[in-house]
Amino acid sequence: MARPPSPSAVRAAVLVLIVALGLGACGRRGRLEPPPTPESIAAAEKAKESKSGIHKRAPNPPIRPPQQPFVLDPIL
């Protein structure tokens, strides 16, 4: 005959369920964005060019590789 689960087992199961639901709720809320179409890309480029000089973003500096090796480099 099967025994009923102990109260500590029930508490552990409830705790695992709460943690799983909490972690499952992480992320972006709402629907996913559709992939960009060529028309939307062209419209975004045109909007970037038409902004005045005050609101125009400066280009990002180029990414340079680090000069010193990293600890995990030999693993790669």
Backbone as JSON, one array per atom type, in Angstrom:
{
  "sequence": "MARPPSPSAVRAAVLVLIVALGLGACGRRGRLEPPPTPESIAAAEKAKESKSGIHKRAPNPPIRPPQQPFVLDPIL",
  "N": [[0.84, -1.17, 0.0], [0.49, 2.26, -0.73], [2.17, 4.96, 0.81], [1.17, 8.17, 2.12], [2.69, 11.22, 0.96], [5.36, 12.76, 2.8], [5.19, 15.72, 4.89], [7.49, 17.34, 4.55], [8.42, 16.57, 2.06], [6.35, 17.43, 0.46], [6.53, 20.18, 0.88], [9.06, 20.64, -0.25], [8.54, 19.98, -2.92], [6.65, 21.95, -3.57], [8.23, 24.22, -3.24], [10.16, 23.82, -5.26], [8.45, 23.95, -7.48], [7.55, 26.63, -7.29], [9.97, 28.02, -7.65], [10.62, 27.16, -10.25], [8.46, 28.21, -11.71], [8.89, 30.91, -11.21], [11.39, 31.35, -12.44], [10.69, 30.69, -15.0], [9.12, 32.8, -15.71], [10.84, 34.81, -16.27], [12.26, 37.08, -18.6], [11.43, 38.65, -21.75], [8.49, 40.5, -21.93], [5.47, 40.09, -23.65], [4.64, 39.96, -27.2], [6.77, 38.51, -29.73], [8.96, 40.36, -31.87], [8.47, 40.87, -35.36], [10.65, 39.7, -38.05], [12.88, 42.08, -39.64], [11.8, 43.78, -42.58], [12.83, 44.48, -45.97], [11.8, 46.99, -46.64], [11.31, 48.21, -44.16], [13.89, 48.38, -43.17], [15.04, 50.16, -45.01], [13.48, 52.4, -44.46], [14.26, 52.93, -41.83], [16.95, 53.59, -42.2], [16.68, 55.89, -43.73], [15.4, 57.53, -41.89], [17.43, 57.81, -40.02], [19.3, 59.33, -41.44], [17.91, 61.69, -41.85], [17.77, 63.06, -39.48], [18.43, 65.89, -37.38], [21.57, 67.57, -36.67], [21.96, 67.81, -33.91], [20.59, 65.73, -32.65], [21.71, 63.52, -33.72], [23.38, 60.44, -33.47], [26.67, 59.73, -32.43], [29.03, 57.78, -34.24], [29.74, 54.43, -33.21], [32.79, 53.56, -31.58], [35.41, 51.6, -33.12], [35.68, 48.08, -32.41], [38.24, 46.79, -30.53], [40.53, 44.1, -30.21], [41.55, 42.57, -27.09], [44.75, 43.36, -25.61], [46.21, 41.81, -23.85], [46.44, 38.34, -22.9], [43.61, 36.27, -21.98], [42.51, 34.44, -19.08], [41.08, 32.1, -19.68], [41.69, 31.56, -22.33], [43.47, 29.43, -23.23], [41.77, 27.22, -23.15], [40.01, 27.54, -25.22]],
  "CA": [[0.0, 0.0, 0.0], [1.29, 3.48, -0.85], [2.07, 5.89, 1.93], [1.05, 9.56, 1.69], [3.99, 11.91, 1.03], [5.61, 13.48, 4.05], [5.05, 17.18, 4.74], [8.71, 17.97, 4.05], [8.48, 16.3, 0.62], [5.37, 18.33, -0.17], [7.12, 21.54, 0.91], [10.15, 20.69, -1.23], [7.93, 19.99, -4.25], [6.05, 23.27, -3.76], [9.34, 25.16, -3.42], [10.7, 23.6, -6.61], [7.46, 24.47, -8.42], [7.57, 28.1, -7.23], [11.22, 28.48, -8.28], [10.5, 26.91, -11.68], [7.54, 29.21, -12.28], [9.54, 32.22, -11.15], [12.4, 31.43, -13.49], [10.01, 30.63, -16.29], [8.51, 34.09, -15.99], [11.88, 35.77, -16.65], [12.37, 37.31, -20.04], [10.72, 39.79, -22.3], [7.05, 40.36, -21.88], [4.77, 40.47, -24.87], [4.87, 39.18, -28.4], [8.04, 38.69, -30.38], [8.94, 41.27, -33.0], [8.7, 40.16, -36.62], [11.94, 40.04, -38.63], [12.77, 43.3, -40.44], [11.62, 43.66, -44.03], [13.69, 45.47, -46.67], [11.18, 48.32, -46.59], [11.51, 48.79, -42.83], [15.32, 48.71, -43.06], [15.25, 51.38, -45.79], [12.84, 53.5, -43.74], [15.09, 53.25, -40.67], [18.15, 54.28, -42.7], [16.27, 57.23, -44.15], [15.11, 58.29, -40.68], [18.72, 58.16, -39.42], [19.95, 60.39, -42.22], [17.15, 62.93, -41.85], [17.81, 63.72, -38.17], [19.3, 67.06, -37.32], [22.89, 67.3, -36.1], [21.92, 67.74, -32.45], [20.06, 64.44, -32.21], [22.37, 62.44, -34.42], [24.3, 59.7, -32.62], [28.03, 59.57, -32.91], [29.26, 56.37, -34.53], [30.43, 53.68, -32.17], [34.19, 53.33, -31.9], [35.63, 50.21, -33.53], [36.0, 47.15, -31.33], [39.62, 46.34, -30.61], [40.76, 42.93, -29.37], [42.39, 42.87, -25.93], [46.18, 43.2, -25.84], [46.75, 40.77, -22.98], [45.62, 37.12, -22.98], [42.64, 36.02, -20.92], [42.8, 33.21, -18.35], [40.43, 30.95, -20.32], [42.09, 31.44, -23.72], [44.0, 28.12, -23.62], [40.69, 26.26, -23.28], [39.4, 27.72, -26.53]],
  "C": [[0.89, 1.24, 0.0], [1.07, 4.39, 0.35], [1.86, 7.32, 1.39], [2.41, 10.25, 1.82], [4.13, 12.68, 2.33], [5.47, 14.98, 3.82], [6.31, 17.85, 4.2], [8.86, 17.72, 2.55], [7.51, 17.2, -0.13], [5.92, 19.75, -0.21], [8.22, 21.67, -0.13], [9.59, 20.75, -2.65], [7.31, 21.35, -4.55], [7.14, 24.31, -3.99], [9.95, 25.04, -4.8], [9.74, 24.15, -7.66], [7.46, 25.99, -8.44], [8.82, 28.64, -7.91], [11.14, 28.3, -9.79], [9.57, 27.92, -12.35], [8.15, 30.6, -12.27], [10.59, 32.39, -12.22], [11.79, 31.37, -14.87], [9.39, 31.95, -16.68], [9.55, 35.14, -16.39], [11.9, 35.92, -18.16], [11.54, 38.5, -20.46], [9.22, 39.51, -22.3], [6.46, 40.79, -23.21], [5.16, 39.59, -26.04], [6.25, 39.46, -28.97], [7.9, 39.65, -31.56], [9.16, 40.48, -34.28], [10.07, 40.54, -37.18], [11.81, 41.29, -39.51], [12.61, 42.98, -41.92], [12.55, 44.66, -44.71], [13.12, 46.89, -46.62], [11.42, 48.98, -45.23], [12.97, 49.16, -42.61], [15.61, 50.01, -43.8], [14.64, 52.58, -45.08], [13.67, 53.9, -42.52], [16.35, 53.99, -41.09], [17.81, 55.71, -43.1], [16.01, 58.11, -42.93], [16.41, 58.68, -39.98], [19.37, 59.34, -40.12], [19.22, 61.72, -42.1], [17.18, 63.65, -40.5], [18.74, 64.92, -38.21], [20.6, 66.71, -36.6], [22.88, 67.15, -34.59], [21.54, 66.34, -31.98], [20.76, 63.26, -32.88], [23.37, 61.76, -33.49], [25.67, 59.66, -33.27], [28.25, 58.09, -33.21], [30.03, 55.69, -33.41], [31.89, 53.49, -32.55], [34.41, 51.87, -32.3], [36.03, 49.34, -32.34], [37.42, 46.63, -31.55], [39.79, 45.1, -29.74], [41.66, 43.29, -28.2], [43.86, 42.58, -26.23], [46.79, 42.1, -24.99], [45.86, 39.54, -23.03], [44.71, 36.98, -21.77], [42.93, 34.65, -20.31], [42.25, 31.99, -19.07], [40.82, 30.76, -21.78], [42.65, 30.06, -24.07], [42.91, 27.06, -23.79], [40.08, 26.33, -24.67], [40.33, 27.2, -27.58]]
}
